[in-house]
Amino acid sequence: MSTTDLTPTGTNVAGDTAHLPQITPQTHEPRNPGMALDLDIVRGQQVNTSAVERRCATLPGRRSVKKDHQAAWLLKAITMIDLTTLAGDDTAGRVRRLCAKAAHPVRQDLLDAMGMGSQSPTRITTGAVCVYHDMIEPAVAALDGTGIPVAAVSTGFPAGLSPFHLRVKEIEESVKAGAKEIDIVISRRHVLSGDWQALYDEMAEFRATCGEAHVKAILATGELGSLRNVAKASQVCMMAGADFIKTSTGKESVNATLPVSLVMIRAIRDYYARTGYRVGYKPAGGISKAKDALVYLSLIKEELGNHWLSNHLFRFGASSLLGDIERQLEHHVTGNYSASWRHAIG
């Protein structure tokens, strides 16, 4: 497949590139309302692990975009980043700096050189800023007027082992504080013990508590034991009304991987075919290089199609990915790689 075939139509970036990807987000999707738990579907999930691994092993070598095409894809990737800080020493000042970077993620001279400067109809920002509950208030204040939502991790993140009523209350408090997206963690024990009704009920309660805020269900796939369990958990969370399914908290020993992503993406495709509702996907943890972002975007395009190439349906959970993308964009413009301090996050 040629690089042209890999890129949907859209915004000019640099030179004669009218066929490069659309940066402007698509219109909002109707939310997934969920459906009744269907245990026949859940128990019928099968995964050919060797086939999944073969497919993923060949993807990085078969799909490559270069030059202007690569720059356009990387700009698009920026719009899909949930720029994240989840450290125990987070401060309001650090969060404000992160929000400033989210609103202006690429140096202006680089944007100008790529034709994405002040005269461009498209403004490049990250998809969201993701923080702990205590940092919601400074993040909301710092992002006022930017259109960038605040996402909050919740429900006893990252282990999800606090009392259930406290996990529900945490969601309520985060929504009240101004979070527009809530990243919840599921109880892994429900998956490991095959208690799908308990997982469904838990997810449905979290979804209802979020109200208008969109909910991303973190599966913590590195702790689920098998790809088959990943497929089953994905289906149950979507049936219970998840707006996104997400790989990891970023705190597990194994986070986002291509095999896990392929399984979750195909579960999303299956759910869409059955219900007509599109559910979003968010790989998180360990995605720190621009070249990895390109691989994930090509996987989304091939498995789900162009419609999912929007920050309403795809996000990266990342803290350092943006810095490497900006370095690659500087190399595209100048031919030279720069020191990381030139692209500081916070």
WOBELMO-V853129 format. One record per residue. N is the residue number from 1. RES is the residue in three letters. PHI is phi in degrees with one decimal (* if undefined). Layout:
<<N | RES | PHI> <N | RES | PHI>>
//
This chain:
<<1 | MET | *> <2 | SER | -77.5> <3 | THR | -64.3> <4 | THR | -63.5> <5 | ASP | -64.6> <6 | LEU | -79.4> <7 | THR | -111.9> <8 | PRO | -71.6> <9 | THR | -69.8> <10 | GLY | 162.3> <11 | THR | -73.0> <12 | ASN | -64.6> <13 | VAL | -120.9> <14 | ALA | -155.7> <15 | GLY | 68.6> <16 | ASP | -86.9> <17 | THR | -132.5> <18 | ALA | -67.2> <19 | HIS | -101.8> <20 | LEU | -86.9> <21 | PRO | -69.1> <22 | GLN | -68.1> <23 | ILE | -87.0> <24 | THR | -64.0> <25 | PRO | -60.1> <26 | GLN | -73.9> <27 | THR | -64.9> <28 | HIS | -61.3> <29 | GLU | -80.4> <30 | PRO | -62.6> <31 | ARG | -68.7> <32 | ASN | -69.7> <33 | PRO | -83.0> <34 | GLY | 82.3> <35 | MET | -155.4> <36 | ALA | -64.0> <37 | LEU | -63.8> <38 | ASP | -112.8> <39 | LEU | -69.2> <40 | ASP | -64.0> <41 | ILE | -66.6> <42 | VAL | -63.4> <43 | ARG | -70.4> <44 | GLY | -84.7> <45 | GLN | -68.4> <46 | GLN | -128.2> <47 | VAL | -134.4> <48 | ASN | -87.1> <49 | THR | -60.5> <50 | SER | -64.3> <51 | ALA | -68.0> <52 | VAL | -61.7> <53 | GLU | -66.0> <54 | ARG | -64.7> <55 | ARG | -60.5> <56 | CYS | -73.2> <57 | ALA | -66.4> <58 | THR | -87.8> <59 | LEU | -60.8> <60 | PRO | -60.5> <61 | GLY | -81.9> <62 | ARG | -91.1> <63 | ARG | -118.2> <64 | SER | -141.1> <65 | VAL | -121.0> <66 | LYS | -129.6> <67 | LYS | 53.6> <68 | ASP | -59.7> <69 | HIS | -61.3> <70 | GLN | -64.0> <71 | ALA | -60.1> <72 | ALA | -64.6> <73 | TRP | -63.0> <74 | LEU | -69.5> <75 | LEU | -61.3> <76 | LYS | -65.0> <77 | ALA | -59.3> <78 | ILE | -58.8> <79 | THR | -67.5> <80 | MET | -108.7> <81 | ILE | -88.7> <82 | ASP | -88.3> <83 | LEU | -68.3> <84 | THR | -124.9> <85 | THR | -135.7> <86 | LEU | -134.3> <87 | ALA | -108.6> <88 | GLY | -66.6> <89 | ASP | -103.9> <90 | ASP | -59.5> <91 | THR | -129.2> <92 | ALA | -59.6> <93 | GLY | -64.2> <94 | ARG | -62.5> <95 | VAL | -65.2> <96 | ARG | -63.5> <97 | ARG | -65.5> <98 | LEU | -63.3> <99 | CYS | -65.5> <100 | ALA | -62.1> <101 | LYS | -68.0> <102 | ALA | -61.5> <103 | ALA | -77.4> <104 | HIS | -136.2> <105 | PRO | -75.5> <106 | VAL | -126.8> <107 | ARG | -55.2> <108 | GLN | -61.3> <109 | ASP | -65.0> <110 | LEU | -71.4> <111 | LEU | -62.5> <112 | ASP | -60.0> <113 | ALA | -65.8> <114 | MET | -97.0> <115 | GLY | 74.8> <116 | MET | -115.8> <117 | GLY | -80.5> <118 | SER | -64.1> <119 | GLN | -85.6> <120 | SER | -73.3> <121 | PRO | -72.1> <122 | THR | -107.1> <123 | ARG | -106.7> <124 | ILE | -90.5> <125 | THR | -137.7> <126 | THR | -75.8> <127 | GLY | -72.5> <128 | ALA | -166.4> <129 | VAL | -118.8> <130 | CYS | -112.7> <131 | VAL | -143.0> <132 | TYR | -71.6> <133 | HIS | -54.1> <134 | ASP | -63.6> <135 | MET | -99.8> <136 | ILE | -63.4> <137 | GLU | -58.8> <138 | PRO | -65.8> <139 | ALA | -69.0> <140 | VAL | -61.0> <141 | ALA | -64.1> <142 | ALA | -68.9> <143 | LEU | -95.7> <144 | ASP | -55.9> <145 | GLY | 87.3> <146 | THR | -89.4> <147 | GLY | 80.4> <148 | ILE | -89.7> <149 | PRO | -79.0> <150 | VAL | -98.4> <151 | ALA | -107.0> <152 | ALA | -122.1> <153 | VAL | -76.5> <154 | SER | -149.3> <155 | THR | 56.9> <156 | GLY | 70.5> <157 | PHE | -53.5> <158 | PRO | -95.7> <159 | ALA | -82.7> <160 | GLY | 68.8> <161 | LEU | -113.2> <162 | SER | -76.2> <163 | PRO | -54.3> <164 | PHE | -58.2> <165 | HIS | -64.9> <166 | LEU | -74.8> <167 | ARG | -64.2> <168 | VAL | -64.5> <169 | LYS | -63.6> <170 | GLU | -61.4> <171 | ILE | -60.0> <172 | GLU | -56.6> <173 | GLU | -68.3> <174 | SER | -69.1> <175 | VAL | -64.6> <176 | LYS | -62.0> <177 | ALA | -76.6> <178 | GLY | 118.0> <179 | ALA | -69.5> <180 | LYS | -96.6> <181 | GLU | -137.0> <182 | ILE | -123.4> <183 | ASP | -98.2> <184 | ILE | -97.5> <185 | VAL | -110.7> <186 | ILE | -81.3> <187 | SER | -81.8> <188 | ARG | -60.0> <189 | ARG | -61.6> <190 | HIS | -64.2> <191 | VAL | -71.5> <192 | LEU | -65.8> <193 | SER | -97.2> <194 | GLY | 71.2> <195 | ASP | -89.7> <196 | TRP | -70.9> <197 | GLN | -63.7> <198 | ALA | -65.0> <199 | LEU | -64.2> <200 | TYR | -61.1> <201 | ASP | -62.7> <202 | GLU | -61.7> <203 | MET | -64.1> <204 | ALA | -63.7> <205 | GLU | -66.2> <206 | PHE | -61.9> <207 | ARG | -61.1> <208 | ALA | -63.8> <209 | THR | -68.2> <210 | CYS | -66.9> <211 | GLY | 61.3> <212 | GLU | -77.9> <213 | ALA | -71.0> <214 | HIS | -77.5> <215 | VAL | -115.5> <216 | LYS | -108.8> <217 | ALA | -91.7> <218 | ILE | -87.7> <219 | LEU | -86.4> <220 | ALA | 52.2> <221 | THR | -60.1> <222 | GLY | -66.9> <223 | GLU | -113.2> <224 | LEU | -95.1> <225 | GLY | 92.8> <226 | SER | -159.7> <227 | LEU | -65.6> <228 | ARG | -63.7> <229 | ASN | -63.0> <230 | VAL | -60.4> <231 | ALA | -62.2> <232 | LYS | -66.3> <233 | ALA | -62.5> <234 | SER | -60.1> <235 | GLN | -63.2> <236 | VAL | -64.3> <237 | CYS | -65.0> <238 | MET | -68.2> <239 | MET | -59.6> <240 | ALA | -84.3> <241 | GLY | 106.2> <242 | ALA | -61.3> <243 | ASP | -80.8> <244 | PHE | -134.5> <245 | ILE | -114.4> <246 | LYS | -129.9> <247 | THR | -68.1> <248 | SER | -149.2> <249 | THR | -84.3> <250 | GLY | 88.1> <251 | LYS | -103.7> <252 | GLU | -78.7> <253 | SER | -70.5> <254 | VAL | -124.7> <255 | ASN | -111.9> <256 | ALA | -65.6> <257 | THR | -134.8> <258 | LEU | -65.8> <259 | PRO | -59.2> <260 | VAL | -61.1> <261 | SER | -62.2> <262 | LEU | -61.1> <263 | VAL | -62.6> <264 | MET | -68.4> <265 | ILE | -64.8> <266 | ARG | -70.8> <267 | ALA | -64.4> <268 | ILE | -61.2> <269 | ARG | -62.5> <270 | ASP | -64.4> <271 | TYR | -65.8> <272 | TYR | -63.5> <273 | ALA | -62.5> <274 | ARG | -82.8> <275 | THR | -114.2> <276 | GLY | 84.1> <277 | TYR | -107.2> <278 | ARG | -91.8> <279 | VAL | -109.1> <280 | GLY | -81.8> <281 | TYR | -132.2> <282 | LYS | -137.4> <283 | PRO | -79.9> <284 | ALA | -145.5> <285 | GLY | 91.8> <286 | GLY | 86.1> <287 | ILE | -95.5> <288 | SER | -124.6> <289 | LYS | -114.0> <290 | ALA | -58.9> <291 | LYS | -63.8> <292 | ASP | -68.1> <293 | ALA | -59.9> <294 | LEU | -64.1> <295 | VAL | -64.2> <296 | TYR | -63.6> <297 | LEU | -64.8> <298 | SER | -67.0> <299 | LEU | -63.9> <300 | ILE | -59.9> <301 | LYS | -60.5> <302 | GLU | -72.1> <303 | GLU | -89.9> <304 | LEU | -115.7> <305 | GLY | 97.2> <306 | ASN | -60.7> <307 | HIS | -60.5> <308 | TRP | -81.5> <309 | LEU | -84.5> <310 | SER | -146.7> <311 | ASN | -73.0> <312 | HIS | -80.0> <313 | LEU | -132.9> <314 | PHE | -147.5> <315 | ARG | -139.6> <316 | PHE | -100.4> <317 | GLY | -91.1> <318 | ALA | -154.7> <319 | SER | -118.4> <320 | SER | -110.4> <321 | LEU | -59.4> <322 | LEU | -58.4> <323 | GLY | -60.7> <324 | ASP | -70.8> <325 | ILE | -61.6> <326 | GLU | -65.0> <327 | ARG | -62.2> <328 | GLN | -66.5> <329 | LEU | -67.7> <330 | GLU | -65.4> <331 | HIS | -63.2> <332 | HIS | -61.2> <333 | VAL | -78.7> <334 | THR | -107.0> <335 | GLY | 84.2> <336 | ASN | -127.4> <337 | TYR | -86.2> <338 | SER | -114.8> <339 | ALA | -69.7> <340 | SER | -63.6> <341 | TRP | -65.2> <342 | ARG | -74.5> <343 | HIS | -130.5> <344 | ALA | -63.5> <345 | ILE | -91.9> <346 | GLY | -146.2>>
//
